[in-house]
Amino acid sequence: MRFAWPNGYRMAVCLTWDVDGESGVYFRFPERAERLLGELHQRLFGPQVGIWRILQTLERHGIPGTFFIPSSVAEMHPDVVEAIVAAKHPVGLHGHLHEALETLSEAEEIAVLERSQCILAKHCGYVPALYRAPAWELNRRTPEILVRHGCRSDSSLMDDEAPYALETQAGPLIEIPIQWALDDAEYWAHSRANRDKPLADPQTVLNFWQSEFDGFYRSGGCYVLTLHPFISGRHATMQTLERLIEHIKRFDGVWWTTLEAVTAHAEALLGAGTLPVRRSPPPSAES
């Protein structure tokens, strides 16, 4: 059955960015960060150049975006958060140093979440309630932690193409699914550390993203594209995004929206008893 979008829309399109900056290098590769300056500067392209092209593109097309920002990036680049908030794009939580959650104890995970909420609240003027896990990997305990700390939705799991409520001991968490195939890093995240990974042809990526959109349009799902300013802020990749936007604009009934608006709509459906409610798989097949 087709998902019930508001105002007669056929589907939703959410353009999202993970504004990681240098954060992930400091957490995942601390020795490399101490020794190799090039990787840090490559990531700096995002907050220094890419993000401004992205904001200009969204303004030119009159469409919204959603931005997930590690709180360390907010501290290092407050002008980026200020510009995103001024443009009225919602900001979501994305760790402090883009921490891999599976490496953290429960106490450490909670401390990171509370720290990122506090820092982003200072820079945004509100406590973000949207969440996306760094590298899209949640601990089994994470959904409940998020609910207990006031988060309303997560966008890190890949088991559907439309929103649903994920059941936790603390109450439901709205899940807005994503997919590796709709992530620019899978095609263009080329660095000194992984230079054996070839850069994909932009036309090939565009064809894939357009074909995925066409399928979402038929099924009526929520098309979530995940991008990174240091990757998709470059000329060829920005042109790919522009061409994708132009392709999507040819279709009627598309809701260009944010994960904030999708969250609110899903919450309304949940309150009406018409949103699917799911549970995570058990920890073992014998459970």
C-alpha positions, 0 to 999 in steps of 0.5 A, spaced: 500 500 500 502 506 498 505 511 503 500 516 505 503 523 504 500 529 506 496 534 501 496 529 495 503 528 494 505 522 491 512 521 494 517 525 498 524 527 496 529 529 502 536 532 500 541 531 506 548 532 508 553 530 513 557 536 514 563 532 517 569 536 516 575 534 519 571 530 525 572 523 522 579 523 521 581 526 528 576 520 531 578 514 526 585 516 524 588 520 530 595 518 528 594 520 521 591 526 523 597 528 527 602 526 522 598 527 515 596 534 514 593 533 507 587 529 509 585 534 514 585 539 508 581 535 504 576 534 509 576 542 510 574 543 503 567 541 505 566 547 510 570 552 507 568 551 500 563 546 498 557 548 503 557 555 500 556 552 493 550 547 496 547 553 500 547 557 493 544 551 489 538 550 494 537 557 494 537 557 487 532 552 486 528 554 492 528 547 495 530 545 502 535 541 505 537 537 512 544 538 515 547 533 520 553 536 523 558 533 528 558 538 534 566 538 534 565 541 526 560 546 529 565 549 534 570 549 529 566 552 523 560 556 527 559 560 521 557 554 517 552 552 522 549 560 522 548 560 515 544 553 515 540 556 520 539 562 517 537 559 511 532 555 515 534 548 513 534 543 519 540 541 523 541 534 526 545 530 531 551 526 528 556 525 534 561 530 536 567 527 533 563 522 528 564 517 533 563 510 531 558 507 536 560 500 536 567 503 539 563 506 545 560 504 552 553 505 553 556 511 558 560 514 553 555 514 547 550 517 552 556 522 554 557 524 546 549 525 545 549 529 551 555 533 549 553 534 542 546 536 544 549 542 548 553 544 543 549 544 537 543 548 541 548 553 543 549 554 535 542 553 533 538 556 538 534 549 539 536 542 541 536 538 534 531 532 535 533 529 528 539 524 529 543 520 524 549 515 526 556 516 524 557 511 518 550 509 519 551 504 524 547 504 531 548 500 537 542 495 539 541 500 545 542 506 541 534 507 539 532 507 546 537 512 548 535 517 543 528 516 545 530 517 552 534 524 550 528 527 546 530 525 539 524 524 535 527 520 529 533 517 526 535 516 519 541 510 519 537 504 517 536 500 511 530 496 511 525 500 507 523 505 503 518 509 507 518 512 514 516 507 520 516 507 527 521 503 531 519 500 537 523 501 544 523 500 551 522 508 552 517 509 546 517 509 538 522 512 534 521 515 527 525 511 522 527 514 515 531 509 511 537 511 507 541 506 503 548 506 501 547 506 493 544 513 495 550 516 498 556 520 494 561 517 499 560 510 495 562 513 489 567 519 490 570 518 497 577 518 494 583 519 499 590 518 500 588 512 505 583 509 499 586 511 493 585 504 490 578 506 490 576 508 483 572 515 482 566 513 479 564 516 472 559 522 474 554 520 469 554 513 471 552 515 478 547 520 475 543 514 471 543 510 478 540 516 482 535 517 477 533 510 476 532 509 484 528 516 484 524 513 478 523 507 482 521 511 488 516 515 484 512 509 482 512 506 489 511 512 493 517 512 498 521 517 501 527 518 497 533 520 501 540 522 498 546 523 503 551 527 501 558 530 504 560 537 502 567 535 501 565 530 496 559 533 493 561 540 493 566 539 487 564 542 480 563 535 477 559 532 483 555 539 484 553 538 476 551 531 478 546 534 483 544 539 479 542 534 473 538 530 478 534 536 481 532 538 474 530 530 472 526 530 479 523 537 477 519 534 471 515 529 475 508 532 478 506 530 486 513 530 489 514 533 496 521 537 496 522 536 504 526 535 510 527 530 515 524 534 520 517 535 516 517 527 514 518 526 522 512 531 524 508 527 518 510 520 521 508 522 528 502 524 526 500 518 522 503 514 528 498 518 533 492 516 528 494 509 528 496 508 521 504 508 521 507 501 521 511 499 527 517 495 527 522 491 532 529 490 531 531 483 529 533 479 536 540 479 538 541 472 535 537 467 531 535 463 537 532 469 541 
